[in-house]
């Protein structure tokens, strides 16, 4: 397979000069954008409007909430390989807590873990089980919306720090074709294709086919980074009715172990925990769903979204333990399957009452999720562990129903957003010993936000929001707890004030927010035993976020963000109350700038550079160890060939100066990823 990939790369490179030799004509510039501008409208690095924050199409500058958007152009220019990398330049998002680990996208928002109950795709929750996590392919995205603070009032089950909504690539109404070949360090070879357009000129039907095949090693012995990804989409729009079908299938093979041996508390060695002969983490996942809207009248629209999804995870992992002054090895085998179905039905109504314009959304959503797991640890050999039957380790089934109501009211320069929701959740949990526990949770959540728009692009707002989030999975009190207990619901309250500035006639967006969040029974990840385990804490997070996106006509584009926060433990393990939560830096800063040369002998060259600063943090909840501050530098160089319109060559280097410091979370320590490079050759037509 790797040879065939390399042949494709060479063939693509050989074909391109032939186009340039066909004549000396000055060909017109071709500008083809990958985004469909359906649910997210964007211009370069600047988001214009989105339905992510309110489920209604709303200008970003008028949303009374802190929202960060990773646009299609940002994804293309920075070339992230994972969702964590894509979030690296968003304020309030911390994807760096577990060092290098491509197995999971384990990100934090405003100091809170959001990888379980803050993961959404196309407005529907994307459930993650303890190990069977949906993996995100950035090439399949039009954008990423980071909605900060509690969002339960509209989205239901979600975390206090916010949610990340992945926006799938959707069919375009004009022809679009892209073929891309990529190589990189550690024998990385990748072929990607993205094809979209109407079935015929004037047709109501359009399609999109997005695919990618990758084979790659990594710096870790026996740790692969292979993936096959395919995402078909189909749309039908006859004016009154709009239907989009979205699908995906992917198979990924990564390493089962990414950690290094910790010889003592708060220390990490150079001894890799993985066994190169027993280190496969293979995952199959698929999803299929639809979105449909029908205009009953000019002011009344019925809408529904549905998705069914499945993850099958097969994890081989290993590690070391001390036997006197020597190290011995253990091997583990963990199997997990996750199935989810989600349905959201609502109605949008535009109505005027006196001097007040209303945009009302009311709906009901239902979800079903279930997972089962099998786990085995062996101390004899990898072969014996691989051949043994893997015993049952636990299962859980959850059914949830929610009713929500949202009203966006505006009169003059004032806006009032009000949302309310009620949830009912039933959970059946089966422990490893077969004991079944039934749990029923009900809760209310809401949001009220008042804003004033000065009509010059400045908008100020104040908001109060709450969240309710039952948790899927078991929690464990300590390392000796082998059976666990069902997790309690997480509840939170946030107070936020902020402002946004989107000058008219420009492609600029500035935002600032102050927030204070109280959380009860929050779930955090503890991987100190070698397998992901959940614990619950009460926390308070307060801070400041600043963010700016800009594109100018002279070729410059800029993304800048800064966040200052403190996450305090209000209830936790003995001796931790009043301390700061581990691996939550007080200060983070990022800056990305790109310059596209528009004329002269270097016309077509694009130069990009980024800086990511992560401040000091504590490495455990006892605040007894400290993580050093880190600064990463990223670079990008691209060249649009003037002789062959639509052809681009691009080089990306992440972590240019090869910073590989230690990050400790909950007392367990990880290593940052070193320098990574990739080079791509693409053609759009």
C-alpha positions in Angstrom: 0.0 0.0 0.0 2.8 2.4 0.9 4.4 1.9 -2.5 1.2 2.6 -4.3 0.8 5.8 -2.3 4.2 7.0 -3.3 3.6 6.1 -6.9 0.5 8.3 -6.8 2.6 11.1 -5.4 5.2 10.9 -8.1 2.6 10.6 -10.8 0.8 13.7 -9.6 4.0 15.6 -9.5 4.9 14.5 -13.0 1.6 15.4 -14.5 1.6 19.0 -13.3 4.6 20.3 -15.5 2.8 19.0 -18.6 0.0 21.5 -18.0 2.5 24.3 -17.8 4.1 23.3 -21.1 1.0 23.4 -23.2 1.3 27.1 -24.1 2.5 30.5 -23.0 -1.0 31.9 -22.4 -1.5 34.0 -19.3 -4.2 31.9 -17.7 -6.9 33.5 -15.5 -6.6 33.1 -11.7 -8.8 30.4 -10.3 -10.3 30.8 -6.9 -12.2 27.8 -5.6 -13.3 27.7 -2.0 -13.9 24.4 -0.2 -16.6 25.7 2.2 -20.2 25.5 1.2 -21.3 28.5 3.3 -24.5 26.7 4.3 -24.5 26.5 8.2 -21.3 28.5 8.5 -20.6 31.6 6.4 -16.9 32.6 6.4 -14.5 34.9 4.7 -10.9 33.8 5.1 -10.1 33.6 8.8 -13.2 35.6 9.7 -16.5 33.9 10.5 -19.4 36.0 9.3 -22.5 34.1 10.5 -23.4 30.7 12.0 -26.2 28.7 13.3 -24.0 26.9 15.8 -24.5 29.1 18.9 -28.3 29.6 18.7 -29.3 26.9 16.1 -30.5 29.9 14.0 -28.5 31.7 11.4 -27.0 34.7 13.3 -24.2 37.1 12.6 -21.2 36.2 14.8 -20.9 39.8 15.9 -24.4 39.8 17.3 -24.2 36.5 19.3 -24.1 37.4 23.0 -21.7 34.6 23.8 -18.0 34.0 23.4 -17.6 32.0 20.2 -14.4 30.9 18.4 -14.5 29.6 14.9 -11.8 27.7 13.1 -12.5 28.4 9.4 -11.8 26.4 6.3 -8.9 28.8 5.4 -7.3 28.3 8.7 -7.5 24.5 8.4 -6.0 24.7 4.9 -3.2 27.0 5.9 -2.2 25.3 9.2 -2.8 21.7 7.9 -3.7 20.1 11.3 -3.6 16.4 11.4 -6.0 16.1 14.5 -8.8 18.2 16.0 -6.4 19.0 18.9 -4.1 20.7 16.5 -6.9 22.6 14.9 -7.9 24.1 18.3 -4.4 25.3 19.1 -5.1 28.9 18.1 -8.5 29.3 19.8 -8.8 31.2 23.1 -9.9 29.3 26.1 -9.2 25.9 24.4 -6.4 23.8 25.8 -5.5 20.7 23.7 -2.1 20.1 25.4 -2.8 18.3 28.6 -1.7 14.8 27.6 1.3 15.5 25.4 1.7 13.6 22.1 -1.2 11.1 21.8 -3.0 10.7 18.5 -5.4 8.2 19.9 -7.8 10.8 21.3 -8.8 14.4 20.9 -8.7 15.2 24.6 -9.3 19.0 24.8 -10.3 21.3 27.6 -12.5 24.4 27.4 -12.2 27.2 30.0 -10.4 24.7 32.2 -13.0 21.9 32.0 -12.6 18.6 30.2 -14.9 18.6 27.2 -14.0 15.4 25.4 -16.9 13.4 26.7 -19.9 15.7 26.9 -18.7 18.6 24.8 -18.3 16.8 21.5 -20.8 17.7 18.8 -21.1 17.3 15.1 -23.5 19.2 12.9 -25.5 20.3 16.0 -26.0 16.8 17.4 -24.1 15.4 20.3 -21.4 12.9 19.4 -21.2 10.5 22.3 -17.8 9.2 23.5 -17.4 6.1 25.6 -14.4 5.7 27.9 -12.2 4.4 25.1 -14.4 4.2 22.0 -14.1 7.9 21.0 -15.1 9.2 17.6 -12.0 10.3 15.8 -12.1 13.5 13.8 -10.5 13.9 10.3 -9.8 17.6 9.8 -9.8 17.2 6.0 -13.5 16.3 6.3 -14.5 19.6 8.0 -15.7 23.0 6.7 -15.0 24.5 10.1 -15.0 24.0 13.9 -17.2 26.1 16.2 -16.1 26.5 19.8 -19.1 27.7 21.9 -17.9 28.7 25.3 -19.7 28.3 28.6 -22.8 26.2 29.3 -24.8 25.4 26.2 -27.3 22.9 27.6 -30.3 25.2 27.1 -30.2 24.5 23.4 -27.9 21.5 23.0 -28.8 19.5 26.0 -26.1 17.2 27.4 -22.9 19.3 27.4 -20.2 20.5 29.7 -19.7 23.8 31.7 -16.7 24.9 29.7 -18.4 24.8 26.4 -18.8 22.5 23.4 -16.9 22.0 20.1 -19.2 21.6 17.1 -17.7 20.0 14.1 -19.1 21.2 10.8 -19.0 18.5 8.1 -18.2 19.3 4.5 -21.5 19.6 2.6 -22.4 19.6 -1.1 -21.6 22.8 -3.0 -24.0 24.2 -5.7 -21.1 24.7 -8.2 -18.5 22.2 -9.4 -15.5 21.8 -7.1 -12.7 19.2 -7.4 -9.5 18.9 -5.3 -6.8 16.2 -5.4 -4.0 16.4 -2.9 -0.9 14.4 -2.3 1.1 14.8 1.0 4.3 13.5 2.3 5.9 14.1 5.7 8.3 12.9 8.4 8.3 9.3 9.6 7.5 8.0 6.1 4.1 9.8 6.0 2.3 9.4 2.7 -1.3 10.5 2.1 -3.7 10.9 -0.8 -6.8 13.1 -0.4 -9.7 13.9 -2.7 -12.7 16.2 -2.4 -15.3 16.3 -5.2 -18.5 18.2 -5.2 -21.1 20.0 -7.3 -24.6 19.6 -8.8 -25.5 16.4 -10.6 -26.3 18.5 -13.7 -26.6 22.2 -14.5 -29.8 23.5 -12.9 -30.3 20.3 -10.9 -31.9 20.4 -7.5 -29.5 17.6 -6.4 -25.8 18.1 -5.4 -23.2 15.8 -4.0 -19.9 15.7 -2.2 -17.4 12.9 -1.9 -14.5 13.4 0.5 -11.8 10.7 1.0 -8.3 10.2 2.3 -5.8 7.3 2.7 -2.7 7.6 4.9 0.1 5.4 5.9 2.6 6.7 8.5 5.0 5.8 11.2 5.7 8.1 14.2 8.7 8.8 16.5 7.4 6.0 18.8 8.4 2.4 18.0 5.5 0.3 16.7 3.2 3.3 16.8 1.4 3.8 13.5 -0.8 6.6 12.3 -2.7 5.0 9.4 -6.2 6.0 8.3 -8.7 5.4 5.6 -11.5 7.9 5.5 -14.6 8.3 3.3 -17.4 10.8 3.7 -20.2 11.0 1.1 -22.9 13.7 1.2 -26.0 14.4 -0.8 -28.3 17.5 -0.9 -31.7 18.3 -2.4 -33.1 21.8 -2.5 -36.3 22.7 -4.4 -36.7 26.1 -2.7 -39.2 25.1 -0.1 -37.6 21.9 1.1 -33.9 21.3 1.8 -32.5 17.8 2.6 -28.9 16.9 3.3 -27.6 13.4 3.9 -24.2 13.1 5.6 -22.2 9.9 6.0 -18.8 8.7 7.1 -16.8 5.5 7.4 -13.2 5.4 8.6 -10.7 2.9 9.8 -7.7 4.0 11.8 -4.6 2.2 13.2 -2.6 4.0 15.8 -0.4 2.9 18.7 -2.0 1.6 21.8 0.4 3.3 24.1 1.8 6.8 23.8 3.1 7.3 27.3 6.6 7.1 28.8 7.4 5.3 32.1 7.0 7.4 35.2 9.7 6.3 37.6 8.4 8.5 40.4 5.5 10.7 41.1 5.7 13.7 38.9 8.6 12.4 36.8 8.8 10.9 33.3 11.7 8.9 31.9 13.0 8.2 28.4 11.6 4.6 28.6 8.7 4.2 26.2 5.9 2.2 27.7 4.8 0.6 24.5 5.8 -2.8 23.2 6.5 -2.5 19.5 5.3 -6.1 18.9 2.0 -5.5 20.8 0.9 -1.9 20.2 -2.1 -1.7 17.9 -5.1 0.4 18.5 -7.5 -0.2 15.7 -10.8 1.6 15.4 -13.7 1.4 12.9 -16.4 4.0 13.0 -19.3 5.0 10.9 -22.1 7.5 11.0 -25.1 8.2 8.8 -27.7 10.9 9.2 -29.8 13.6 7.6 -30.9 17.2 8.0 -34.2 18.4 6.5 -36.0 21.7 6.5 -39.4 22.6 5.1 -40.8 26.1 4.8 -44.5 25.8 5.8 -44.8 29.6 5.2 -42.4 32.5 4.7 -42.1 32.8 8.5 -42.5 29.2 9.7 -40.0 26.4 9.1 -40.1 22.8 10.2 -36.7 21.1 10.7 -35.3 17.8 11.8 -31.8 16.2 12.1 -31.0 12.6 12.8 -27.8 10.6 13.1 -26.9 7.0 13.9 -23.3 6.2 14.7 -21.1 3.3 15.7 -17.5 2.9 17.1 -15.6 -0.4 17.4 -12.3 0.0 19.4 -9.7 -2.7 19.8 -6.9 -1.5 22.0 -3.6 -3.3 22.7 -1.5 -1.5 25.3 1.4 -2.2 27.6 3.5 -0.6 30.3 6.1 -1.2 33.0 6.0 -1.7 36.7 8.8 -1.9 39.2 10.0 -5.2 40.7 12.7 -4.2 43.2 15.3 -2.2 41.2 14.2 -3.8 37.9 11.3 -3.2 35.5 8.8 -5.8 34.4 6.2 -5.4 31.7 2.5 -6.0 31.6 0.2 -6.2 28.6 -3.4 -5.2 28.3 -6.2 -5.9 25.8 -9.3 -3.6 25.9 -12.4 -4.0 23.6 -15.2 -1.5 23.5 -18.2 -0.9 21.2 -20.4 2.2 21.2 -23.7 2.8 19.4 -25.7 6.0 19.4 -28.8 7.4 17.8 -29.8 11.1 18.0 -33.0 12.8 16.7 -33.7 16.6 17.0 -37.0 18.0 15.7 -37.9 21.7 15.9 -39.8 24.5 14.4 -38.5 28.0 13.7 -41.0 30.9 13.7 -40.4 34.6 12.8 -43.1 36.8 14.3 -43.5 40.5 15.3 -45.2 41.6 18.5 -45.5 45.4 18.7 -42.0 46.8 18.4 -40.3 43.5 19.1 -39.1 41.1 16.4 -39.0 37.5 17.5 -37.1 34.5 16.0 -38.4 31.6 18.0 -37.1 28.0 18.0 -38.9 25.2 19.8 -38.1 21.5 19.7 -37.6 18.1 21.2 -34.6 15.9 21.0 -34.1 12.2 22.0 -31.0 10.2 22.2 -30.0 6.6 22.8 -26.5 5.5 23.6 -25.0 2.2 24.7 -21.6 0.8 25.1 -20.0 -2.4 26.4 -16.4 -3.2 27.2 -14.1 -6.1 27.8 -10.8 -5.8 29.6 -7.8 -8.1 30.3 -4.3 -7.5 31.8 -1.6 -10.1 31.5 1.8 -10.4 33.1 3.4 -13.4 31.2 3.8 -12.4 27.6 2.2 -10.4 24.8 1.4 -13.6 22.9 -0.5 -15.0 25.9 -2.5 -11.8 26.4 -3.4 -11.6 22.7 -4.6 -15.2 22.6 -6.7 -15.1 25.8 -10.4 -14.4 26.0 -11.1 -10.9 27.1 -13.6 -10.9 30.0 -16.6 -8.5 30.3 -15.7 -5.3 32.1 -18.9 -3.3 32.1 -21.7 -1.8 30.0 -24.0 1.1 30.0 -27.2 2.2 28.3 -28.6 5.7 28.3 -31.9 7.1 27.0 -32.5 10.9 27.1 -35.3 13.2 26.0 -35.2 17.0 26.1 -37.6 19.8 25.3 -36.2 23.3 24.5 -37.5 26.8 23.7 -35.4 29.7 22.4 -36.5 33.3 21.6 -34.2 35.9 20.0 -35.9 39.2 20.6 -34.7 42.5 19.1 -36.1 46.0 19.3 -34.1 49.0 18.2 -30.5 48.4 19.3 -31.4 46.0 22.0 -31.4 42.2 21.9 -32.6 39.6 24.4 -31.8 35.9 23.9 -33.8 33.6 26.3 -33.6 29.8 26.3 -35.1 27.1 28.5 -34.8 23.4 28.5 -35.9 20.3 30.5 -34.2 16.9 30.3 -35.0 13.4 31.4 -32.3 10.7 31.4 -32.5 7.1 32.3 -29.3 5.1 32.6 -28.8 1.3 33.1 -25.2 0.4 34.2 -23.8 -3.1 34.4 -20.6 -3.5 36.4 -17.9 -6.1 35.7 -19.4 -8.4 38.3 -22.8 -8.3 36.6 -24.5 -5.9 39.1 -27.0 -3.7 37.3 -27.7 -0.2 38.6 -30.6 1.9 37.3 -30.5 5.7 37.5 -33.0 8.4 36.5 -31.9 12.0 36.3 -34.0 15.1 35.4 -32.8 18.6 35.2 -33.5 22.1 33.9 -31.1 24.4 32.2 -31.4 27.9 30.7 -29.8 31.0 29.4 -30.6 34.7 29.4 -28.4 37.2 27.5 -29.0 40.9 27.0 -27.0 42.9 24.4 -26.8 46.4 23.0 -25.6 47.1 19.5 -24.2 50.7 18.8 -24.7 50.3 15.1 -21.0 51.0 14.5 -20.0 47.4 14.8 -19.7 47.4 18.6 -21.9 45.1 20.7 -21.8 44.6 24.4 -23.6 41.8 26.3 -24.2 40.2 29.7 -25.5 36.6 30.1 -26.4 34.0 32.7 -26.5 30.3 31.7 -26.7 26.9 33.3 -26.1 23.4 32.2 -27.2 19.8 33.1 -25.2 16.9 31.9 -25.7 13.2 32.9 -22.5 11.3 32.3 -22.0 8.1 30.4 -19.6 5.8 32.1 -18.3 4.8 35.6 -16.3 6.9 38.0 -13.6 5.5 40.3 -12.7 6.8 43.7 -9.0 5.7 43.5 -6.7 3.1 41.9 -8.0 0.3 44.2 -11.6 0.8 43.0 -12.1 -1.9 40.3 -15.9 -1.9 39.9 -16.7 1.8 39.9 -20.1 3.5 40.2 -22.3 5.4 37.7 -21.3 9.0 37.4 -23.6 11.7 38.8 -24.9 14.4 36.5 -22.7 17.5 36.0 -24.4 20.8 36.7 -23.0 24.3 36.3 -23.8 28.0 36.3 -22.0 30.7 34.4 -22.0 34.5 34.5 -20.4 36.2 31.5 -20.0 39.8 30.2 -18.3 40.7 26.9 -18.1 42.8 23.8 -17.6 42.3 20.1 -16.4 44.6 17.4 -17.0 43.9 13.7 -16.4 47.2 11.8 -18.8 47.6 8.9 -17.3 47.3 5.5 -14.3 45.3 6.9 -13.3 41.7 7.3 -12.4 42.0 11.0 -13.8 40.6 14.2 -12.6 41.4 17.7 -14.1 39.9 20.9 -13.5 40.0 24.7 -15.2 38.1 27.5 -15.1 37.9 31.3 -16.6 34.7 32.8 -17.2 33.0 36.1 -18.3 29.3 36.1 -19.3 27.1 39.1 -19.4 23.4 38.4 -20.7 20.5 40.5 -19.8 16.8 39.9 -17.6 17.4 36.9 -15.9 14.4 35.2 -12.2 14.5 34.7 -9.9 11.9 33.1 -7.4 9.9 35.1 -5.1 7.7 33.0 -2.6 6.9 35.8 -3.5 3.2 35.7 -2.9 2.9 32.0 -6.6 2.8 31.0 -8.8 5.9 30.9 -10.8 6.3 34.1 -13.2 9.0 35.2 -13.4 10.9 38.5 -15.7 13.7 39.7 -14.9 17.1 41.2 -16.5 20.5 42.0 -14.7 23.3 40.3 -14.8 27.1 39.8 -13.3 28.7 36.7 -13.0 32.4 36.1 -11.0 34.4 33.6 -10.6 36.7 30.6 -10.5 35.9 26.9 -9.5 38.1 24.0 -9.6 37.1 20.4 -9.2 38.7 16.9 -9.5 37.5 13.3 -8.7 39.7 10.4 -8.2 39.6 6.6 -7.0 42.6 4.6 -7.1 43.2 0.9 -3.3 43.5 0.8 -2.9 39.8 1.4 -2.5 39.7 5.2 -4.5 37.5 7.5 -4.2 37.3 11.3 -5.5 35.2 14.1 -4.7 36.3 17.7 -5.9 35.0 21.1 -5.2 35.4 24.8 -6.7 33.8 27.8 -6.1 34.3 31.5 -8.0 32.0 33.9 -7.8 30.2 37.3 -9.5 26.9 37.9 -10.0 26.2 41.6 -10.9 22.9 43.2 -13.8 23.4 45.5 -14.4 19.7 46.3 -12.0 17.0 45.5 -9.5 14.5 46.9 -8.3 15.0 50.5 -5.9 18.0 50.6 -6.8 19.5 47.3 -9.6 21.8 48.2 -8.7 25.4 47.3 -5.9 24.3 45.0 -5.7 24.9 41.2 -6.8 22.0 38.9 -3.8 20.3 37.4 -2.6 21.1 33.8 -4.7 24.3 33.6 -2.3 27.1 32.8 -3.2 30.6 34.0 -2.1 32.2 30.7 -2.2 31.0 27.1 -1.4 33.1 24.1 -1.4 32.4 20.3 -0.7 34.5 17.2 -0.9 33.3 13.6 -0.2 35.6 10.6 0.0 34.8 6.9 0.9 37.1 4.0 -0.1 36.2 0.4 2.1 38.1 -2.1 -0.2 39.4 -4.7 2.2 40.9 -7.3 5.8 41.1 -8.3 8.3 38.3 -9.0 7.1 36.4 -5.9 3.4 36.5 -6.8 1.6 33.4 -5.6 3.9 32.9 -2.6 2.2 32.6 0.8 4.2 32.9 4.1 2.7 31.9 7.4 4.1 31.9 10.9 2.5 31.1 14.3 3.4 31.2 18.0 1.6 29.3 20.7 2.5 30.0 24.4 1.3 27.8 27.2 2.0 29.2 30.6 3.0 27.4 33.8 0.5 25.1 35.5 0.5 22.5 38.3 1.1 18.9 37.5 -1.2 17.5 40.1 -4.2 18.6 42.1 -2.1 18.8 45.3 -0.1 21.5 43.5 3.2 19.8 44.5 4.8 19.8 41.0 4.9 22.4 38.3 4.7 22.2 34.5 7.1 24.6 32.9 5.8 27.2 30.4 6.3 26.2 26.7 6.4 28.2 23.5 5.9 26.5 20.1 6.5 28.1 16.7 4.8 26.9 13.5 5.6 27.9 9.9 3.9 27.6 6.6 5.1 28.3 3.0 2.9 27.9 0.0 3.1 28.7 -3.7 0.2 29.0 -6.2 1.7 28.2 -9.6 0.8 31.0 -12.0 1.4 28.7 -15.0 -1.1 26.1 -13.8 -4.1 27.8 -12.2 -5.5 25.9 -9.2 -2.2 24.1 -8.3 -0.6 24.8 -4.9 2.5 23.5 -3.3 2.7 23.9 0.5 5.1 23.1 3.3 4.1 23.1 7.0 6.4 22.7 10.0 4.9 22.4 13.4 7.0 23.0 16.6 9.9 24.4 14.5 12.4 24.5 17.4 11.5 20.9 18.5 10.4 21.7 22.0 9.6 18.5 23.9 8.9 19.3 27.5 7.0 17.4 30.1 3.3 17.9 30.9 1.9 16.3 34.0 -1.8 15.9 34.5 -3.2 14.4 37.8 0.3 13.4 38.7 0.9 11.4 35.6 3.4 12.9 33.1 3.6 13.0 29.3 5.9 14.3 26.6 5.1 17.0 24.1 5.3 16.1 20.4 8.5 17.2 18.7 9.0 18.9 15.3 6.7 17.6 12.6 6.7 18.6 8.9 4.5 17.9 5.9 4.6 18.9 2.2 1.6 18.8 -0.1 0.8 19.2 -3.7 -2.8 19.9 -4.6 -4.9 20.9 -7.6 -8.3 22.5 -7.6 -10.5 22.7 -10.7 
